[in-house]
Amino acid sequence: MIKEYFRPANVEEAVQLLTQENGILKPLGGGTYLSRHPGDAYGIVDLQNAGLNRIESRGQRIVAGAMARLSDLLEHPDVQDAIKEAILLDASLNIRNAVSLGGWLISSDARSTFSTVLLALDATLVWEPDNNRVRMGNWLPLRAEETPGVLLTEVEWWLRPRVVFEVVARSPKDRPTLIVAAAQWESGRTRIVLGGYGAAPIVAMDGPEDRGADVAARDAYYEAEDQWATAVYRREVASKLALRCLDRIDALKESEA
Ligand SMILES: Cc1cc2nc3c(=O)[nH]c(=O)nc-3n(C[C@H](O)[C@H](O)[C@H](O)COP(=O)(O)OP(=O)(O)OC[C@H]3O[C@@H](n4cnc5c(N)ncnc54)[C@H](O)[C@@H]3O)c2cc1C
């Protein structure tokens, strides 16, 4: 139950409220998670006027405010096609219009293609207070236990890598049981990220080249068994999809040459 409501006009005010010792205040993004998990009485700090919805390119990175809606990302010309395709897979029109980037990252699970692709692009999260910058890959495993701050303000990721993904689901509209995303930089650096199992996507490989991507994907999901798929299925298919992603990246390179 919501017992207090604040709508700060900037990040400083929001941080001030969220660091108060009396009372429990929670940041409010789109509210789609909070409204379904009401819990005990708490107050909310509505971030809609805090100036956190800008999306802009800065050099080789794109920076999006935590209050950018998924629909804003879809409309931005610099956001990669793979990210847009992932958002369209994950979220319906109403959800895309409501959900904030920050709220999504904080509450989505391993079956989010969007979060899996952002992890492949080595996203960095910026937290207040202290402008604390944390790589998504370091943050995700600890997400439930400790937060790097009280307020996620920005998410940034690389613009230039080629990035593709493959998913397996029981039907085109079902949530995936396996996601493989691959990002490759001009230098050859290659990241393979797996989703579809567990609490969050995981990095299977981050190396200077793409060799061994299939083995890394198989190893990373060696024991990935749950009610949706066996570990044998997931690890074998993950390995094949990792190679398929790399083939698609090679084809992209050829088409651009
Ligand atoms: C119909 C439907 C379908 C869905 N499908 C999927 C799916 O396919 N895959 C999937 O993974 N998830 C799915 N979800 C869950 C979805 O991920 C969450 O509901 C959504 O991401 C929450 O975003 P929000 O902006 O509404 O966050 P809110 O509900 O506002 O907040 C979520 C949490 O994040 C905190 N928070 C919000 N913003 C900040 C911030 N800037 N800094 C610090 N903390 C913050 C809040 O305090 C709260 O704890 C679905 C939800 C719905 C309703």
The ligand as a Tripos MOL2 file, in Angstrom:
@<TRIPOS>MOLECULE
LIG
   53    58     1     0     0
SMALL
NO_CHARGES

@<TRIPOS>ATOM
      1 C1          2.3040   -7.6700  -18.9440 C.3       1 LIG1
      2 C2          3.7270   -7.7300  -18.4620 C.ar      1 LIG1
      3 C3          4.6540   -8.4760  -19.1810 C.ar      1 LIG1
      4 C4          5.9850   -8.5750  -18.7310 C.ar      1 LIG1
      5 N1          6.8750   -9.3140  -19.4690 N.ar      1 LIG1
      6 C5          8.1410   -9.4340  -19.0330 C.ar      1 LIG1
      7 C6          9.1240  -10.1600  -19.7830 C.ar      1 LIG1
      8 O1          8.8300  -10.7020  -20.8520 O.2       1 LIG1
      9 N2         10.3750  -10.2770  -19.2860 N.ar      1 LIG1
     10 C7         10.7180   -9.6890  -18.1110 C.ar      1 LIG1
     11 O2         11.8530   -9.8250  -17.6910 O.2       1 LIG1
     12 N3          9.8370   -8.9550  -17.3960 N.ar      1 LIG1
     13 C8          8.5650   -8.8280  -17.8210 C.ar      1 LIG1
     14 N4          7.6600   -8.0890  -17.0990 N.ar      1 LIG1
     15 C9          8.0800   -7.4470  -15.8460 C.3       1 LIG1
     16 C10         8.6650   -6.1250  -16.1740 C.3       1 LIG1
     17 O3         10.0500   -6.3400  -16.3190 O.3       1 LIG1
     18 C11         8.4710   -5.1100  -15.0340 C.3       1 LIG1
     19 O4          7.0980   -4.9930  -14.7320 O.3       1 LIG1
     20 C12         9.0110   -3.7510  -15.4910 C.3       1 LIG1
     21 O5         10.3090   -3.8680  -15.9920 O.3       1 LIG1
     22 C13         9.0670   -2.7510  -14.3670 C.3       1 LIG1
     23 O6          9.4100   -1.4860  -14.9180 O.3       1 LIG1
     24 P1          8.7440   -0.1620  -14.3480 P.3       1 LIG1
     25 O7          9.3760    1.0090  -14.9840 O.co2     1 LIG1
     26 O8          7.2640   -0.2690  -14.4280 O.co2     1 LIG1
     27 O9          9.2690   -0.2850  -12.8400 O.3       1 LIG1
     28 P2          8.5520    0.0150  -11.4630 P.3       1 LIG1
     29 O10         7.4090   -0.9320  -11.2280 O.co2     1 LIG1
     30 O11         8.2860    1.4550  -11.3290 O.co2     1 LIG1
     31 O12         9.7800   -0.3600  -10.5130 O.3       1 LIG1
     32 C14        10.3480   -1.6690  -10.5020 C.3       1 LIG1
     33 C15        11.4030   -1.7390   -9.3860 C.3       1 LIG1
     34 O13        12.5150   -0.9270   -9.7490 O.3       1 LIG1
     35 C16        12.7180    0.1230   -8.7970 C.3       1 LIG1
     36 N5         13.1050    1.2840   -9.5900 N.ar      1 LIG1
     37 C17        12.4400    1.8220  -10.6490 C.ar      1 LIG1
     38 N6         13.1590    2.8040  -11.2010 N.ar      1 LIG1
     39 C18        14.3020    2.9150  -10.4520 C.ar      1 LIG1
     40 C19        15.4560    3.7450  -10.5300 C.ar      1 LIG1
     41 N7         15.6210    4.6800  -11.5050 N.pl3     1 LIG1
     42 N8         16.4590    3.5840   -9.6000 N.ar      1 LIG1
     43 C20        16.3430    2.6350   -8.6320 C.ar      1 LIG1
     44 N9         15.2710    1.8030   -8.5200 N.ar      1 LIG1
     45 C21        14.2640    1.9450   -9.4260 C.ar      1 LIG1
     46 C22        11.3850    0.2870   -8.0830 C.3       1 LIG1
     47 O14        11.5190    0.8400   -6.8070 O.3       1 LIG1
     48 C23        10.9030   -1.1720   -8.0520 C.3       1 LIG1
     49 O15        11.5580   -1.8770   -7.0250 O.3       1 LIG1
     50 C24         6.3650   -7.9360  -17.5340 C.ar      1 LIG1
     51 C25         5.4310   -7.1470  -16.8180 C.ar      1 LIG1
     52 C26         4.1200   -7.0410  -17.2720 C.ar      1 LIG1
     53 C27         3.1330   -6.1860  -16.5020 C.3       1 LIG1
@<TRIPOS>BOND
     1     1     2 1
     2     2     3 ar
     3     2    52 ar
     4     3     4 ar
     5     4     5 ar
     6     4    50 ar
     7     5     6 ar
     8     6     7 ar
     9     6    13 1
    10     7     8 2
    11     7     9 ar
    12     9    10 ar
    13    10    11 2
    14    10    12 ar
    15    12    13 ar
    16    13    14 ar
    17    14    15 1
    18    14    50 ar
    19    15    16 1
    20    16    17 1
    21    16    18 1
    22    18    19 1
    23    18    20 1
    24    20    21 1
    25    20    22 1
    26    22    23 1
    27    23    24 1
    28    24    25 2
    29    24    26 1
    30    24    27 1
    31    27    28 1
    32    28    29 2
    33    28    30 1
    34    28    31 1
    35    31    32 1
    36    32    33 1
    37    33    34 1
    38    33    48 1
    39    34    35 1
    40    35    36 1
    41    35    46 1
    42    36    37 ar
    43    36    45 ar
    44    37    38 ar
    45    38    39 ar
    46    39    40 ar
    47    39    45 ar
    48    40    41 1
    49    40    42 ar
    50    42    43 ar
    51    43    44 ar
    52    44    45 ar
    53    46    47 1
    54    46    48 1
    55    48    49 1
    56    50    51 ar
    57    51    52 ar
    58    52    53 1
@<TRIPOS>SUBSTRUCTURE
     1 LIG1         1 GROUP 0 **** ****
